[in-house]
Amino acid sequence: MAPVNAAIIYYSATGTVHALAQAAAEGAEKAGANVRLRKVAETAPREAIDANPGWGRHLESTTGVTEAGLEDLDWADVVLFGTPSRFGNPASQLRAFIDTTGPLWFQGKLSDKVYSAFTASNTAHGGQESTILALGNTFYHWGGVIVPPGYTDPVQFKSGNPYGTSHVAGDGSPGEVALEAARYQARRAVDIAAALKAGRAA
Ligand SMILES: Cc1cc2nc3c(=O)[nH]c(=O)nc-3n(C[C@H](O)[C@H](O)[C@H](O)COP(=O)(O)O)c2cc1C
């Protein structure tokens, strides 16, 4: 059977979610998937970016990451979305990309894929679960197969978020537990997508 195609599509202003996305890409590769790591386009005005040196630095350091396009969603069997929390919701940059998916959705091309999501916020109770659940609303509309990590691996008892990998950015960059949780989440999503693909081919 052909390998599963996995797209990791994320937005990150200051690098936290980018680190989780890279770990997710590693996990998906290790699980045998073809992987595309894609950032969504930055939509914030230059003045806003320049007001936060960490934002500008991250933007410059990721110029080499390809921007997500609708063809990445079309190609993928499994999609993991990553976003920082913005007042308990996904970042507008990721929403802007999602809001371009109407044509694919209309053709039924977003259904039956595996979807999963990860996030970061500055504080421990700053909206990580609500951000992931908000992305879930879109997955329902697409007719997706939502695959959360749950407590299905020992790392989940350390990282502690069954909805999806999350990191408290106020504590610094993601450490090994968060990175391993992201690798695990991607591995699990790819494994389930592979089982679905095999079942459909049978
Ligand atoms: C407009 C805005 C709203 C935010 N809202 C919250 C919030 O409600 N709770 C919280 O803990 N962090 C909040 N944050 C902090 C971000 O979630 C945090 O900086 C981000 O997760 C870091 O990820 P990144 O490095 O990938 O950009 C907010 C940041 C911005 C710019």
The ligand as an SDF file (V2000), in Angstrom:
LIG
                    3D

 31 33  0  0  0  0  0  0  0  0999 V2000
   -3.8320   38.5840   20.5130 C   0  0  0  0  0  0  0  0  0  0  0  0
   -3.2760   37.5500   21.4360 C   0  0  0  0  0  0  0  0  0  0  0  0
   -4.1110   36.8960   22.2890 C   0  0  0  0  0  0  0  0  0  0  0  0
   -3.6040   35.9450   23.1670 C   0  0  0  0  0  0  0  0  0  0  0  0
   -4.4590   35.3320   24.0310 N   0  0  0  0  0  0  0  0  0  0  0  0
   -3.9570   34.5080   24.9630 C   0  0  0  0  0  0  0  0  0  0  0  0
   -4.8130   33.9700   25.9640 C   0  0  0  0  0  0  0  0  0  0  0  0
   -6.0150   34.2330   26.0060 O   0  0  0  0  0  0  0  0  0  0  0  0
   -4.2590   33.1550   26.8860 N   0  0  0  0  0  0  0  0  0  0  0  0
   -2.9280   32.8610   26.9060 C   0  0  0  0  0  0  0  0  0  0  0  0
   -2.4750   32.1350   27.7740 O   0  0  0  0  0  0  0  0  0  0  0  0
   -2.1000   33.3310   25.9490 N   0  0  0  0  0  0  0  0  0  0  0  0
   -2.5860   34.1600   24.9950 C   0  0  0  0  0  0  0  0  0  0  0  0
   -1.7480   34.6900   24.0600 N   0  0  0  0  0  0  0  0  0  0  0  0
   -0.3410   34.2460   24.0290 C   0  0  0  0  0  0  0  0  0  0  0  0
   -0.0720   33.2850   22.8770 C   0  0  0  0  0  0  0  0  0  0  0  0
   -0.9790   32.1870   22.8890 O   0  0  0  0  0  0  0  0  0  0  0  0
    1.3730   32.7880   22.9360 C   0  0  0  0  0  0  0  0  0  0  0  0
    2.2120   33.8870   22.7450 O   0  0  0  0  0  0  0  0  0  0  0  0
    1.6010   31.7600   21.8580 C   0  0  0  0  0  0  0  0  0  0  0  0
    0.9810   30.5470   22.2250 O   0  0  0  0  0  0  0  0  0  0  0  0
    3.0430   31.4640   21.5850 C   0  0  0  0  0  0  0  0  0  0  0  0
    3.0880   30.6390   20.4440 O   0  0  0  0  0  0  0  0  0  0  0  0
    4.0450   31.0160   19.2200 P   0  0  0  0  0  0  0  0  0  0  0  0
    5.4220   31.2070   19.8290 O   0  0  0  0  0  0  0  0  0  0  0  0
    4.0010   29.8100   18.3330 O   0  0  0  0  0  0  0  0  0  0  0  0
    3.5490   32.2500   18.5620 O   0  0  0  0  0  0  0  0  0  0  0  0
   -2.2220   35.6310   23.1610 C   0  0  0  0  0  0  0  0  0  0  0  0
   -1.3750   36.2980   22.2710 C   0  0  0  0  0  0  0  0  0  0  0  0
   -1.8950   37.2510   21.4160 C   0  0  0  0  0  0  0  0  0  0  0  0
   -0.9580   37.9700   20.4820 C   0  0  0  0  0  0  0  0  0  0  0  0
  1  2  1  0
  2  3  1  0
  2 30  2  0
  3  4  2  0
  4  5  1  0
  4 28  1  0
  5  6  2  0
  6  7  1  0
  6 13  1  0
  7  8  2  0
  7  9  1  0
  9 10  1  0
 10 11  2  0
 10 12  1  0
 12 13  2  0
 13 14  1  0
 14 15  1  0
 14 28  1  0
 15 16  1  0
 16 17  1  0
 16 18  1  0
 18 19  1  0
 18 20  1  0
 20 21  1  0
 20 22  1  0
 22 23  1  0
 23 24  1  0
 24 25  2  0
 24 26  1  0
 24 27  1  0
 28 29  2  0
 29 30  1  0
 30 31  1  0
M  END
$$$$
